[in-house]
Amino acid sequence: MRCFVHEDRESIGVCVACGRGVCRECLSEEGGAVSCRNRCEGSAAREVLTRDLAIHDADDKQRAEGSKRIQNAIYGVIMLIIGLGIALISIGRPEGLGCAGVFVVIGSAILILGVPDKSRRTFRACPKCSYNLTGTTTAGCPECGWKLSELVER
């Protein structure tokens, strides 16, 4: 790709605002994003801000999911303890074992579903293809072509 202004030069980056190639002389870097110097810097700054806000929202959502899973695990353990306690109290009385069994089964299910999944991604991911966006300097996904503006328009 060639520089939009200096057609005789190779571009070293692509402007996040207009998508044109820029050479070293025409390049401006704003918050880790490449833009055209004296042309698209304001638009690039808005793209960077929007990208950063989306990333923070995604991080907050992941933290909330983790808290919910831990909370479910605690509920599961409590239900298991109640079920086992009822089972111990009901030794010799078959009518109490049914109730204990229900607590144990429900507690086990909540515990299994509530344990945090270690394979869960902890990086910034593209919402369309889950590509790891950590370290990218554009306001989109280099893998599938998703643009941050698609998220903002919704």
C-alpha positions as CSV (number, residue, x, y, z in Angstrom):
1,M,0.0,0.0,0.0
2,R,1.2,3.5,-0.8
3,C,0.9,6.7,1.2
4,F,-2.2,8.7,0.3
5,V,-0.3,12.0,0.1
6,H,3.2,10.8,-1.1
7,E,2.3,8.2,-3.7
8,D,6.0,7.4,-4.2
9,R,6.4,6.1,-0.6
10,E,5.3,2.9,1.0
11,S,2.9,3.3,3.8
12,I,3.9,2.2,7.3
13,G,0.3,2.3,8.8
14,V,-3.3,2.7,8.0
15,C,-5.4,5.6,9.4
16,V,-8.1,4.3,11.7
17,A,-10.4,7.2,10.7
18,C,-10.3,7.1,6.9
19,G,-8.5,3.8,6.1
20,R,-5.8,5.4,3.9
21,G,-2.2,4.4,4.0
22,V,0.2,6.9,5.6
23,C,4.0,7.1,5.4
24,R,6.3,8.1,8.3
25,E,6.0,11.8,7.5
26,C,2.2,11.7,7.4
27,L,1.7,9.5,10.4
28,S,0.3,10.7,13.6
29,E,-0.2,8.4,16.6
30,E,-3.0,9.1,19.0
31,G,-3.5,6.7,21.9
32,G,-1.9,3.9,20.1
33,A,-3.9,4.4,16.9
34,V,-2.5,5.6,13.6
35,S,-4.0,8.5,11.8
36,C,-3.3,11.1,9.1
37,R,-1.3,14.1,10.5
38,N,-3.3,17.3,10.5
39,R,-6.3,15.6,8.8
40,C,-7.9,12.8,10.8
41,E,-6.3,13.3,14.3
42,G,-9.7,14.4,15.8
43,S,-11.5,11.4,14.3
44,A,-8.8,9.0,15.4
45,A,-9.0,10.4,19.0
46,R,-12.7,9.7,19.0
47,E,-12.2,6.2,17.6
48,V,-9.6,5.5,20.4
49,L,-11.9,6.8,23.1
50,T,-14.8,4.7,21.8
51,R,-12.6,1.6,21.6
52,D,-11.3,2.2,25.1
53,L,-14.9,2.6,26.4
54,A,-16.0,-0.6,24.8
55,I,-13.0,-2.5,26.2
56,H,-13.7,-1.1,29.7
57,D,-17.4,-2.2,29.4
58,A,-16.3,-5.7,28.3
59,D,-13.9,-5.9,31.2
60,D,-16.6,-4.8,33.7
61,K,-18.9,-7.5,32.2
62,Q,-16.3,-10.2,32.7
63,R,-15.7,-9.2,36.3
64,A,-19.5,-9.3,36.9
65,E,-19.7,-12.8,35.4
66,G,-16.8,-14.0,37.6
67,S,-18.6,-12.6,40.7
68,K,-21.8,-14.4,39.8
69,R,-20.0,-17.7,39.3
70,I,-18.4,-17.4,42.7
71,Q,-21.7,-16.5,44.3
72,N,-23.3,-19.6,42.7
73,A,-20.5,-21.8,44.0
74,I,-21.1,-20.5,47.6
75,Y,-24.8,-21.2,47.2
76,G,-24.1,-24.7,45.9
77,V,-21.8,-25.5,48.9
78,I,-24.4,-24.2,51.3
79,M,-27.1,-26.4,49.8
80,L,-24.8,-29.4,49.9
81,I,-24.1,-28.8,53.6
82,I,-27.8,-28.4,54.3
83,G,-28.6,-31.6,52.3
84,L,-25.8,-33.6,54.1
85,G,-27.0,-32.2,57.5
86,I,-30.6,-33.3,56.8
87,A,-29.2,-36.8,55.7
88,L,-27.3,-37.1,59.0
89,I,-30.3,-36.1,61.1
90,S,-32.6,-38.5,59.1
91,I,-30.5,-41.6,59.6
92,G,-33.1,-44.3,60.3
93,R,-36.0,-42.3,59.0
94,P,-36.4,-42.8,55.2
95,E,-38.9,-39.9,54.8
96,G,-36.1,-37.4,55.5
97,L,-33.7,-38.9,53.1
98,G,-35.8,-37.7,50.1
99,C,-35.5,-34.1,51.2
100,A,-31.8,-34.5,51.8
101,G,-31.4,-36.0,48.4
102,V,-33.1,-33.0,46.8
103,F,-30.7,-30.6,48.6
104,V,-27.7,-32.6,47.6
105,V,-28.7,-32.9,43.9
106,I,-29.6,-29.2,43.6
107,G,-26.5,-28.1,45.6
108,S,-24.3,-30.2,43.4
109,A,-25.8,-28.8,40.2
110,I,-25.4,-25.2,41.4
111,L,-21.8,-26.0,42.6
112,I,-20.8,-27.5,39.2
113,L,-22.4,-24.6,37.2
114,G,-21.0,-22.0,39.6
115,V,-17.3,-23.0,39.5
116,P,-15.4,-20.4,37.5
117,D,-14.2,-21.8,34.1
118,K,-10.4,-21.3,33.9
119,S,-10.5,-21.6,30.2
120,R,-12.7,-18.5,30.0
121,R,-10.9,-15.8,28.1
122,T,-9.4,-13.0,30.2
123,F,-8.2,-10.9,27.2
124,R,-9.9,-8.3,25.1
125,A,-11.7,-10.2,22.4
126,C,-13.5,-9.3,19.2
127,P,-17.2,-9.7,19.8
128,K,-17.7,-11.2,16.4
129,C,-15.0,-13.8,16.1
130,S,-13.3,-13.8,19.6
131,Y,-9.9,-12.9,18.2
132,N,-7.5,-11.7,20.9
133,L,-7.4,-7.9,20.4
134,T,-4.7,-7.3,23.0
135,G,-2.0,-5.0,21.6
136,T,-4.0,-4.1,18.4
137,T,-3.7,-0.4,17.5
138,T,-6.8,-0.2,15.2
139,A,-10.4,0.3,16.2
140,G,-11.4,-3.1,14.8
141,C,-10.5,-6.7,14.3
142,P,-7.7,-7.6,11.9
143,E,-8.9,-11.2,11.7
144,C,-12.6,-10.7,10.6
145,G,-12.7,-7.0,9.7
146,W,-15.2,-6.1,12.5
147,K,-15.2,-2.3,13.2
148,L,-15.8,-0.7,16.5
149,S,-18.3,1.6,14.9
150,E,-20.6,-1.4,14.5
151,L,-20.7,-1.7,18.3
152,V,-21.3,2.0,18.8
153,E,-24.2,2.2,16.2
154,R,-26.2,-0.4,18.2
